[in-house]
Structure formats: C-alpha cells, structure tokens
C-alpha cells in the first residue's frame, strides 16, 4: 500500500507561524546591593509609563543582543547605556522564554556585580528602552511584574524558589 505524501501547501501553512516568529535573545541581571547584608536586595528598575509591553512595571535591568555581541558586551552596555555604571557579568542563574507579539523572547538571567558608579536613569543611549526610575529593593517586589508577564521577574523569583528547594526550606 502506498502512503500518500503530505500536501505541501498544508505543511507550509502549518509551519508558517514558526517561520514568522523570530527569536529575540536577551540578558537580565541580578545586581545585589553592595552595601546591604541581604543578598536578596537587588537593583530594581521601573520601565517607562509609555513602554509598549510592560508600562510602569518594576523589574531587573535587561538588554537584547545586537549583531556580533557577546554576553559580556550586553552586560557592559546595560550598565553603560541604561544605568550609567560599570557592571561585570557573573554566573547564570536561570534561563527561559516567553512568546511576545511578533517574536519569542529568550532570556538568560545572570548575576552581575556593580564595579563602579551609582545608578542614574535615564541612561545616555537613545536606541534602547530607558528606565523611569531605579531603587535597591527586595526581590519580592518583582511579584507584580511577574504577574503582568515580565519574564525577568518570573525567572528571578523562580531562581529564589529553586534555592529554597535545594536548601530544604521549602516543602
């Protein structure tokens, strides 16, 4: 018995959404307050009220990869262009992805160290999302952002929960 070959027009239609969805690679940063005793007091940033995806949401500093950039380049650019500080990348804490209108966001959550400076917003680059505000605050302040769909907030809170599981603090 001969098995009919798939209808090429149907296959193309089934694959069309996958081809249209582009991936946008990004990095979000957990920067621990260097003057605090609590390792869960982090640098938090608030997106501008006119932001197209998450207006006014508090989250973590983040940036998307540009052509030819390495992870270290993105981290340094976030510090320089968005926060007016010098940052050094640290270990990976989590990875994840989320579908956004027109693209798929792929994110790596990294630890980062504040090497020099005090954060100031807005930053100096016109071609990136500039933050409306910043503060040192508890990681728990990211819960609202996670509930509104912020991937960096979700990954950060999941990384804390994972630590608790490993430490035996959570049942």
LOMIKE-558532 format. One record per residue (C-alpha): x, y, z; residue in one letter; residue number from 0. Coordinates in steps of 0.02 Angstrom, whole numbers, plus 32768, in hexadecimal, padded with zeros to 4 digits. Example, Ala and Ser with C-alpha at 12.3 -4.5 7.8 and 13.67 -1.06 7.14 Angstrom:
// LOMIKE-558532
X = 8267 Y = 7F1F Z = 8186 r = a k = 0;
X = 82AC Y = 7FCB Z = 8165 r = s k = 1;
***
This chain:
// LOMIKE-558532
X = 8000 Y = 8000 Z = 8000 r = x k = 0;
X = 8043 Y = 80A8 Z = 7FD1 r = x k = 1;
X = 803E Y = 8132 Z = 8055 r = x k = 2;
X = 800E Y = 81DA Z = 8009 r = x k = 3;
X = 808E Y = 8263 Z = 801C r = x k = 4;
X = 805A Y = 82F8 Z = 8085 r = x k = 5;
X = 8007 Y = 8388 Z = 802C r = x k = 6;
X = 8094 Y = 840B Z = 801B r = x k = 7;
X = 801B Y = 849E Z = 8029 r = x k = 8;
X = 7FDA Y = 845B Z = 80CE r = x k = 9;
X = 8088 Y = 8440 Z = 8114 r = x k = 10;
X = 80B9 Y = 84F2 Z = 80E4 r = x k = 11;
X = 801F Y = 8537 Z = 813C r = x k = 12;
X = 8041 Y = 84D0 Z = 81D8 r = x k = 13;
X = 80F5 Y = 850D Z = 81DF r = x k = 14;
X = 80CC Y = 85C3 Z = 81B8 r = x k = 15;
X = 80B9 Y = 85FF Z = 826D r = x k = 16;
X = 815F Y = 85B0 Z = 829C r = x k = 17;
X = 81B6 Y = 8607 Z = 820B r = x k = 18;
X = 8167 Y = 86B1 Z = 8232 r = x k = 19;
X = 8196 Y = 86AD Z = 82EA r = x k = 20;
X = 8246 Y = 86ED Z = 82FF r = x k = 21;
X = 82AE Y = 86D1 Z = 839A r = x k = 22;
X = 82ED Y = 8766 Z = 83FC r = x k = 23;
X = 837D Y = 8735 Z = 846F r = x k = 24;
X = 8393 Y = 879B Z = 850E r = x k = 25;
X = 83E9 Y = 87A3 Z = 85B6 r = x k = 26;
X = 839F Y = 87DC Z = 865C r = x k = 27;
X = 840B Y = 8802 Z = 86F2 r = x k = 28;
X = 8401 Y = 87E3 Z = 87AD r = x k = 29;
X = 8472 Y = 8868 Z = 87F9 r = x k = 30;
X = 847D Y = 8855 Z = 88B6 r = x k = 31;
X = 8485 Y = 88F5 Z = 891C r = x k = 32;
X = 853D Y = 88FE Z = 894D r = x k = 33;
X = 8515 Y = 895F Z = 89EC r = x k = 34;
X = 8491 Y = 88E6 Z = 8A2F r = x k = 35;
X = 84A1 Y = 884B Z = 8A9A r = x k = 36;
X = 840D Y = 87FB Z = 8A40 r = x k = 37;
X = 843C Y = 87A1 Z = 899D r = x k = 38;
X = 8387 Y = 87B6 Z = 8963 r = x k = 39;
X = 8390 Y = 8873 Z = 8960 r = x k = 40;
X = 83A4 Y = 8894 Z = 88A7 r = x k = 41;
X = 83B0 Y = 8920 Z = 882A r = x k = 42;
X = 82FE Y = 8937 Z = 87EA r = x k = 43;
X = 82CC Y = 89A3 Z = 8757 r = x k = 44;
X = 8223 Y = 89E8 Z = 8721 r = x k = 45;
X = 81F4 Y = 89E8 Z = 866A r = x k = 46;
X = 81B0 Y = 8A8B Z = 8625 r = x k = 47;
X = 80F4 Y = 8AAB Z = 8629 r = x k = 48;
X = 80EE Y = 8AAC Z = 856A r = x k = 49;
X = 8148 Y = 8A04 Z = 8558 r = x k = 50;
X = 80F1 Y = 899A Z = 84D3 r = x k = 51;
X = 80F6 Y = 88F5 Z = 8531 r = x k = 52;
X = 8100 Y = 8911 Z = 85EC r = x k = 53;
X = 80DC Y = 89C9 Z = 8614 r = x k = 54;
X = 8110 Y = 89FF Z = 86C2 r = x k = 55;
X = 8145 Y = 8950 Z = 86F8 r = x k = 56;
X = 81D4 Y = 893A Z = 8773 r = x k = 57;
X = 824F Y = 88B6 Z = 873A r = x k = 58;
X = 8308 Y = 8895 Z = 8722 r = x k = 59;
X = 8384 Y = 88EB Z = 86AF r = x k = 60;
X = 8381 Y = 8892 Z = 8608 r = x k = 61;
X = 83B8 Y = 88A3 Z = 8554 r = x k = 62;
X = 83AD Y = 8849 Z = 84AF r = x k = 63;
X = 843F Y = 8806 Z = 844C r = x k = 64;
X = 8477 Y = 886A Z = 83B4 r = x k = 65;
X = 84CD Y = 881C Z = 831E r = x k = 66;
X = 8579 Y = 87DA Z = 834D r = x k = 67;
X = 8568 Y = 87FE Z = 8407 r = x k = 68;
X = 85A2 Y = 8786 Z = 848C r = x k = 69;
X = 854B Y = 8776 Z = 8533 r = x k = 70;
X = 85D0 Y = 87DF Z = 8588 r = x k = 71;
X = 85B2 Y = 886A Z = 8508 r = x k = 72;
X = 84F8 Y = 886D Z = 852F r = x k = 73;
X = 8516 Y = 8876 Z = 85EB r = x k = 74;
X = 8594 Y = 8903 Z = 85D7 r = x k = 75;
X = 851E Y = 8960 Z = 8561 r = x k = 76;
X = 848D Y = 8951 Z = 85DD r = x k = 77;
X = 84FA Y = 89A0 Z = 8662 r = x k = 78;
X = 8542 Y = 8A28 Z = 85F4 r = x k = 79;
X = 84AB Y = 8A58 Z = 858A r = x k = 80;
X = 8419 Y = 8A38 Z = 85FF r = x k = 81;
X = 845D Y = 8A4F Z = 86B0 r = x k = 82;
X = 84FA Y = 8ABC Z = 869E r = x k = 83;
X = 8563 Y = 8A3E Z = 8700 r = x k = 84;
X = 85E5 Y = 89B8 Z = 86DE r = x k = 85;
X = 85A6 Y = 8905 Z = 86F0 r = x k = 86;
X = 8601 Y = 885F Z = 86EC r = x k = 87;
X = 85A1 Y = 87C1 Z = 86BA r = x k = 88;
X = 8593 Y = 8732 Z = 8734 r = x k = 89;
X = 854B Y = 8682 Z = 8732 r = x k = 90;
X = 84AE Y = 864A Z = 86D9 r = x k = 91;
X = 841B Y = 863C Z = 8751 r = x k = 92;
X = 838F Y = 8606 Z = 86DC r = x k = 93;
X = 8353 Y = 8600 Z = 8628 r = x k = 94;
X = 82A7 Y = 8609 Z = 85DC r = x k = 95;
X = 823D Y = 8646 Z = 854C r = x k = 96;
X = 8195 Y = 8697 Z = 852E r = x k = 97;
X = 812D Y = 86BB Z = 8494 r = x k = 98;
X = 8113 Y = 8773 Z = 8471 r = x k = 99;
X = 80B1 Y = 87C4 Z = 83E4 r = x k = 100;
X = 811A Y = 87A3 Z = 8349 r = x k = 101;
X = 81AE Y = 874D Z = 839C r = x k = 102;
X = 81E9 Y = 86D0 Z = 841C r = x k = 103;
X = 8250 Y = 8718 Z = 84AC r = x k = 104;
X = 82DF Y = 86A7 Z = 84E2 r = x k = 105;
X = 8331 Y = 86E3 Z = 8582 r = x k = 106;
X = 83C6 Y = 86B6 Z = 85EE r = x k = 107;
X = 83C1 Y = 86F6 Z = 86A0 r = x k = 108;
X = 8471 Y = 871C Z = 86DF r = x k = 109;
X = 84BB Y = 875A Z = 877F r = x k = 110;
X = 851F Y = 87FA Z = 8767 r = x k = 111;
X = 8591 Y = 8865 Z = 87D3 r = x k = 112;
X = 858F Y = 8920 Z = 87E0 r = x k = 113;
X = 8645 Y = 894D Z = 87BF r = x k = 114;
X = 863C Y = 8A0A Z = 87BC r = x k = 115;
X = 85BC Y = 8A94 Z = 87CC r = x k = 116;
X = 850F Y = 8AB3 Z = 8812 r = x k = 117;
X = 847C Y = 8A8D Z = 87A0 r = x k = 118;
X = 842A Y = 8B22 Z = 874C r = x k = 119;
X = 8398 Y = 8B1F Z = 86D4 r = x k = 120;
X = 8375 Y = 8B42 Z = 864C r = x k = 121;
X = 8413 Y = 8B06 Z = 85FB r = x k = 122;
X = 846C Y = 8B54 Z = 8568 r = x k = 123;
X = 8436 Y = 8AE9 Z = 84D3 r = x k = 124;
X = 83A0 Y = 8B1A Z = 846B r = x k = 125;
X = 838C Y = 8A72 Z = 8413 r = x k = 126;
X = 835C Y = 8A09 Z = 84AC r = x k = 127;
X = 82D0 Y = 8A08 Z = 852B r = x k = 128;
X = 8300 Y = 8A83 Z = 85B3 r = x k = 129;
X = 82C5 Y = 8A68 Z = 8664 r = x k = 130;
X = 8257 Y = 8AE6 Z = 86BE r = x k = 131;
X = 829B Y = 8AC0 Z = 876B r = x k = 132;
X = 830B Y = 8A4A Z = 87CE r = x k = 133;
X = 831F Y = 8A12 Z = 8883 r = x k = 134;
X = 8370 Y = 898F Z = 88EE r = x k = 135;
X = 82E5 Y = 891E Z = 892A r = x k = 136;
X = 82B0 Y = 8870 Z = 895E r = x k = 137;
X = 829C Y = 87ED Z = 88D7 r = x k = 138;
X = 81E8 Y = 87D5 Z = 890E r = x k = 139;
X = 81BD Y = 887D Z = 88BC r = x k = 140;
X = 81CB Y = 8820 Z = 8816 r = x k = 141;
X = 812B Y = 87BE Z = 8837 r = x k = 142;
X = 80BB Y = 8842 Z = 87E5 r = x k = 143;
X = 8128 Y = 8844 Z = 8749 r = x k = 144;
X = 8126 Y = 8786 Z = 8740 r = x k = 145;
X = 8068 Y = 8787 Z = 874C r = x k = 146;
X = 8060 Y = 8806 Z = 86BD r = x k = 147;
X = 80CC Y = 8798 Z = 864C r = x k = 148;
X = 817E Y = 87D5 Z = 866C r = x k = 149;
X = 81F3 Y = 8745 Z = 8642 r = x k = 150;
X = 8286 Y = 878C Z = 86A4 r = x k = 151;
X = 8219 Y = 879B Z = 8740 r = x k = 152;
X = 81D7 Y = 86EA Z = 872D r = x k = 153;
X = 8285 Y = 86A0 Z = 8714 r = x k = 154;
X = 82CB Y = 86FF Z = 87A9 r = x k = 155;
X = 8240 Y = 86C6 Z = 881D r = x k = 156;
X = 824E Y = 8613 Z = 87DE r = x k = 157;
X = 8309 Y = 8616 Z = 87FF r = x k = 158;
X = 82E8 Y = 8647 Z = 88B4 r = x k = 159;
X = 8266 Y = 85BD Z = 88C5 r = x k = 160;
X = 82E1 Y = 853F Z = 887C r = x k = 161;
X = 8364 Y = 8574 Z = 88FD r = x k = 162;
X = 82E5 Y = 8558 Z = 8988 r = x k = 163;
X = 82BF Y = 84AA Z = 8945 r = x k = 164;
X = 8378 Y = 847D Z = 8945 r = x k = 165;
X = 8393 Y = 84C5 Z = 89F4 r = x k = 166;
X = 8303 Y = 845F Z = 8A38 r = x k = 167;
X = 82A3 Y = 84F9 Z = 8A6F r = x k = 168;
X = 820F Y = 84D5 Z = 8A01 r = x k = 169;
X = 81A2 Y = 843C Z = 8A0B r = x k = 170;
***
